[in-house]
Amino acid sequence: MSRYDAGGNPLKAQINSSGDLQLMLTNFNNAQDCSLPITVDLPVKIIRRCEFTVTRKVQSRTCQVLLLFEEFDLLGPVNGDCGNDSLIITGAKPGTSPPVLCGYNTGQHNGLTPRSRYSHSSTVYLNVDHSSGPVNLNMVLSSLPYNRDWKIRVIFVGPCDECKAPSRCLQYFRKPSGVVTSFNYKPGAGSMLNNQAYAICFADCPGYCDVGLTFSDFSLGNTIGACAGDYLGIGFSQFCGDTSGLTITLNATFPAIIGVLSDDNNDFLDNGFSLNYMHMPC
């Protein structure tokens, strides 16, 4: 992996023996230096832009790059727009670029095994097969004071890796049960991000068929009438509105996928969604 400072000079980071790489940058305040790792207990005072370039490991025949947000806390959106702070990811296969992210997306990984923790709402899969690359992580920070914090683990995924996601799945859940949330979901503080368009996929689990979804929070789009620019696409149906206790079953005769769409405005400050999923025995 390499990145460039404000003067265009390349900086290097080490890849450990397991092939993992960590970006550990938190709350720095030096406009000319964002070397790795760095920790400064001061809010950012100036506009910053740090770019990280992830170089594919040719020997592992990498087909996907998995980003694991072990810590991710940037300034949140305004009416859903990441116009202050943002993480912009480029270099994925055409047609599979992830949405712009901001706000709170820290993962909860304590007690999880190295592989099982990749099945979480704080993970993002990038398809890099048939991509000219490179993959760039652009962290853009505003001049507003905020105690920013992020730590991103980069995993190179080969075609036979057990954690490889189906093509075009931004998030992939392999465990029989778990929790799925929208990006920047934080009860009482988070809100749905604008211009989201991605797929959440669930793996087939031996001995299980349908997948049950129980929403503890669902606040997305129109509350009256047909769904428009903000909704979840599940099967042949679209779900929007403001409700709790919503339950849906993903039928095993179709791929278990949730499509997430949002338009360019969140004037009503929709929370987004949080759900518990469980694979059901056949």
C-alpha positions as CSV (number, residue, x, y, z in Angstrom):
1,M,0.0,0.0,0.0
2,S,1.2,3.5,-0.6
3,R,-0.2,7.0,0.0
4,Y,0.9,10.5,-0.8
5,D,1.3,13.5,1.4
6,A,0.3,17.1,0.5
7,G,3.5,17.5,-1.5
8,G,2.9,14.4,-3.6
9,N,5.6,12.3,-2.0
10,P,4.7,8.6,-1.6
11,L,4.5,7.1,1.9
12,K,4.5,3.4,2.7
13,A,2.8,1.2,5.2
14,Q,3.7,-2.3,6.3
15,I,1.6,-5.4,5.4
16,N,1.9,-8.0,8.1
17,S,2.4,-11.8,7.7
18,S,-1.4,-12.5,7.5
19,G,-1.8,-10.1,4.6
20,D,-3.7,-7.5,6.7
21,L,-2.9,-3.9,6.7
22,Q,-4.2,-1.2,9.1
23,L,-4.6,2.5,8.6
24,M,-4.5,4.1,12.0
25,L,-5.0,7.8,11.8
26,T,-6.8,9.7,14.4
27,N,-7.3,13.4,15.0
28,F,-4.2,14.8,13.4
29,N,-3.6,18.5,13.1
30,N,-0.5,18.9,10.8
31,A,-1.5,19.9,7.3
32,Q,1.8,18.5,5.8
33,D,2.0,15.2,7.6
34,C,-0.4,12.3,7.9
35,S,2.1,9.5,8.3
36,L,1.1,6.1,9.8
37,P,0.3,5.6,12.6
38,I,-0.5,9.0,14.2
39,T,-2.5,10.0,17.2
40,V,-3.1,13.6,18.2
41,D,-5.8,14.4,20.9
42,L,-6.9,17.6,19.2
43,P,-9.8,18.4,17.0
44,V,-9.0,19.1,13.4
45,K,-8.7,22.9,12.8
46,I,-8.0,23.0,9.1
47,I,-9.3,21.5,5.9
48,R,-7.5,18.3,5.1
49,R,-7.5,15.7,2.4
50,C,-5.5,12.4,2.8
51,E,-5.4,9.9,0.0
52,F,-4.4,6.2,0.5
53,T,-3.7,3.9,-2.4
54,V,-4.2,0.2,-1.8
55,T,-2.0,-1.9,-4.1
56,R,-3.3,-5.3,-5.1
57,K,-1.3,-8.3,-4.0
58,V,-0.7,-10.0,-7.3
59,Q,0.5,-13.3,-5.8
60,S,-2.8,-13.8,-4.0
61,R,-4.9,-13.1,-7.2
62,T,-7.0,-10.6,-5.3
63,C,-10.5,-10.2,-6.6
64,Q,-11.9,-8.2,-3.7
65,V,-10.7,-5.7,-1.2
66,L,-12.5,-5.8,2.2
67,L,-12.5,-2.7,4.3
68,L,-13.1,-3.3,8.0
69,F,-14.0,-0.1,9.9
70,E,-12.7,-1.0,13.3
71,E,-13.1,2.7,14.2
72,F,-14.9,5.3,12.1
73,D,-16.2,8.5,13.6
74,L,-16.2,11.6,11.3
75,L,-18.4,14.7,11.4
76,G,-21.9,13.7,10.5
77,P,-24.1,14.7,7.5
78,V,-26.3,17.7,7.1
79,N,-29.7,16.6,5.9
80,G,-28.1,13.4,4.8
81,D,-25.3,15.1,2.8
82,C,-21.7,14.3,3.6
83,G,-20.6,17.8,2.8
84,N,-18.4,18.3,5.8
85,D,-16.3,15.2,6.3
86,S,-16.4,12.2,3.9
87,L,-14.7,9.0,2.9
88,I,-14.7,8.7,-0.9
89,I,-13.6,5.3,-2.2
90,T,-12.6,4.9,-5.9
91,G,-11.0,2.2,-8.0
92,A,-13.6,-0.6,-7.7
93,K,-14.9,-2.5,-10.8
94,P,-17.1,-0.2,-13.0
95,G,-20.7,-0.1,-11.7
96,T,-19.8,-1.3,-8.2
97,S,-18.4,1.9,-6.6
98,P,-19.5,2.3,-3.0
99,P,-21.4,5.3,-1.8
100,V,-19.8,8.3,0.0
101,L,-19.6,7.7,3.7
102,C,-19.4,10.0,6.8
103,G,-20.6,10.1,10.4
104,Y,-20.4,7.1,12.7
105,N,-19.6,3.7,11.3
106,T,-17.5,2.0,14.0
107,G,-17.7,-1.7,14.2
108,Q,-18.3,-3.8,17.3
109,H,-15.8,-6.7,17.0
110,N,-14.8,-7.6,20.6
111,G,-14.8,-11.4,21.1
112,L,-15.2,-12.3,17.5
113,T,-12.9,-14.6,15.6
114,P,-10.8,-13.0,12.8
115,R,-13.1,-14.3,10.0
116,S,-16.5,-14.0,11.7
117,R,-16.0,-10.3,12.4
118,Y,-16.0,-9.6,8.7
119,S,-19.8,-10.2,8.7
120,H,-20.8,-6.9,10.1
121,S,-22.3,-3.6,9.1
122,S,-18.9,-1.9,9.4
123,T,-17.5,-3.9,6.5
124,V,-17.4,-2.9,2.9
125,Y,-16.5,-5.2,0.0
126,L,-14.9,-3.7,-3.1
127,N,-14.9,-5.8,-6.3
128,V,-11.6,-5.2,-8.1
129,D,-11.6,-7.9,-10.7
130,H,-11.7,-6.4,-14.2
131,S,-10.7,-3.1,-12.6
132,S,-7.7,-1.1,-13.8
133,G,-7.3,0.3,-10.2
134,P,-5.8,1.4,-8.0
135,V,-8.2,1.5,-5.1
136,N,-8.1,5.0,-3.4
137,L,-9.4,5.9,0.0
138,N,-9.9,9.7,0.1
139,M,-10.5,11.1,3.5
140,V,-11.8,14.6,3.2
141,L,-12.1,16.6,6.4
142,S,-13.8,20.0,6.9
143,S,-12.6,23.0,8.9
144,L,-15.2,22.4,11.7
145,P,-13.8,21.2,15.0
146,Y,-14.6,17.5,15.8
147,N,-12.8,14.7,17.5
148,R,-12.4,12.5,14.5
149,D,-11.2,9.0,14.8
150,W,-10.7,6.2,12.3
151,K,-8.9,2.8,12.0
152,I,-9.5,0.9,8.8
153,R,-8.2,-2.7,8.3
154,V,-7.6,-3.6,4.6
155,I,-8.1,-7.3,3.7
156,F,-7.1,-8.8,0.3
157,V,-9.6,-11.4,-0.7
158,G,-8.8,-14.1,-3.3
159,P,-11.3,-16.0,-5.5
160,C,-11.3,-19.1,-3.2
161,D,-11.3,-17.2,0.1
162,E,-14.0,-18.3,2.5
163,C,-15.0,-14.7,3.2
164,K,-15.4,-13.8,-0.5
165,A,-18.7,-12.0,-1.2
166,P,-20.9,-12.5,-4.3
167,S,-20.2,-10.1,-7.0
168,R,-21.8,-6.6,-6.5
169,C,-22.5,-7.2,-2.8
170,L,-21.2,-4.2,-0.9
171,Q,-21.9,-6.0,2.4
172,Y,-22.0,-9.7,3.0
173,F,-23.2,-11.6,6.1
174,R,-22.1,-15.2,6.6
175,K,-23.2,-15.9,10.1
176,P,-26.6,-17.6,10.8
177,S,-27.8,-14.6,12.8
178,G,-26.7,-11.0,13.4
179,V,-27.5,-7.3,13.2
180,V,-27.5,-5.2,10.1
181,T,-27.7,-1.4,10.1
182,S,-27.6,1.4,7.6
183,F,-24.4,3.5,7.5
184,N,-24.2,6.3,10.1
185,Y,-26.9,4.5,12.2
186,K,-26.7,5.6,15.8
187,P,-29.8,5.6,17.9
188,G,-30.7,9.2,18.9
189,A,-27.9,10.7,16.9
190,G,-27.4,9.2,13.4
191,S,-29.3,9.7,10.2
192,M,-29.6,8.1,6.8
193,L,-27.0,9.2,4.3
194,N,-28.0,10.5,0.9
195,N,-27.3,8.9,-2.5
196,Q,-27.0,5.3,-1.2
197,A,-27.3,2.5,-3.7
198,Y,-25.9,-0.8,-2.7
199,A,-26.7,-4.5,-2.0
200,I,-26.6,-6.3,1.4
201,C,-26.2,-10.0,0.8
202,F,-26.6,-13.1,3.1
203,A,-24.7,-16.3,2.6
204,D,-26.3,-19.7,2.3
205,C,-26.0,-21.5,5.6
206,P,-26.1,-25.4,5.5
207,G,-29.4,-26.7,7.1
208,Y,-31.1,-23.3,6.8
209,C,-33.4,-21.9,4.1
210,D,-35.4,-18.6,4.6
211,V,-34.0,-15.6,6.4
212,G,-36.1,-13.8,8.9
213,L,-35.7,-10.0,9.3
214,T,-37.0,-8.1,12.4
215,F,-36.5,-4.4,12.3
216,S,-36.0,-2.7,15.7
217,D,-35.9,0.7,13.9
218,F,-37.1,1.6,10.4
219,S,-37.2,5.2,9.3
220,L,-36.8,5.6,5.6
221,G,-38.7,7.6,2.9
222,N,-42.4,8.3,2.4
223,T,-44.7,7.5,5.2
224,I,-47.8,7.9,3.0
225,G,-48.2,6.5,-0.5
226,A,-45.8,4.6,-2.7
227,C,-42.1,4.4,-2.1
228,A,-40.1,7.0,-4.1
229,G,-36.4,7.8,-3.7
230,D,-35.8,6.1,-0.3
231,Y,-36.6,2.5,0.3
232,L,-35.3,-1.0,0.8
233,G,-35.9,-3.4,-2.1
234,I,-36.6,-6.9,-0.8
235,G,-37.7,-9.6,-3.3
236,F,-40.2,-7.9,-5.6
237,S,-41.4,-5.4,-2.9
238,Q,-40.2,-2.0,-1.8
239,F,-40.4,-0.9,1.9
240,C,-40.4,2.6,3.2
241,G,-41.9,4.7,5.9
242,D,-41.5,5.1,9.6
243,T,-42.3,2.1,11.7
244,S,-40.9,-0.4,14.3
245,G,-41.5,-4.1,14.7
246,L,-41.5,-4.6,11.0
247,T,-40.9,-8.3,10.1
248,I,-40.0,-9.6,6.6
249,T,-39.0,-13.1,5.4
250,L,-36.4,-13.5,2.6
251,N,-37.6,-16.5,0.6
252,A,-35.0,-19.2,0.0
253,T,-36.1,-19.6,-3.6
254,F,-34.4,-16.3,-4.4
255,P,-30.9,-14.9,-3.5
256,A,-31.1,-13.4,0.0
257,I,-30.4,-9.7,-0.9
258,I,-31.6,-6.3,0.4
259,G,-31.2,-3.4,-1.9
260,V,-30.7,0.0,-0.2
261,L,-31.6,3.2,-2.0
262,S,-31.8,6.8,-0.9
263,D,-32.1,10.0,-2.9
264,D,-30.2,13.3,-2.5
265,N,-32.2,14.8,0.3
266,N,-33.0,13.8,3.9
267,D,-34.9,16.9,5.1
268,F,-36.9,14.8,7.5
269,L,-33.8,13.4,9.2
270,D,-34.8,9.7,8.7
271,N,-32.8,7.5,11.0
272,G,-32.2,4.7,8.5
273,F,-32.7,1.2,9.8
274,S,-31.5,-1.5,12.2
275,L,-32.6,-5.1,11.9
276,N,-31.9,-8.5,13.4
277,Y,-31.6,-11.3,10.9
278,M,-31.8,-15.1,11.5
279,H,-31.6,-18.0,9.2
280,M,-34.5,-20.4,9.6
281,P,-34.1,-24.2,9.6
282,C,-35.5,-25.9,6.4
